[in-house]
Amino acid sequence: MPTSVENARHEWEHGYRRLEASRGDRDAHARLLVQVEAITDELRRRLGGTFTLAELTEAYGGAERWVRDVVAERAPVKNWPRTLATAEDAAFHLYQRGAVDYAP
């Protein structure tokens, strides 16, 4: 079942809040940022610079299939499987700002 843009954005916002909450633990936050960067790089490769929120939401619907592989290969930081959902949602949250139809 496809995820609606509104529901996806809600999930992304929660992931971003968890990322921001991790600032209290400098090491944990740094590890999350490495994961977010790897996921964001892959989003850039998959979607390019011109995309809509609907296209990003579609990518999010299938992200479980590729995010784990990307992080395992490019950002296998300590305890990475535990923080994967937060990194994924935060990366999508940040990347959405580049959508042609983005509005806060």
Beta strands, then each sheet from edge to edge (+ up, - down):
end
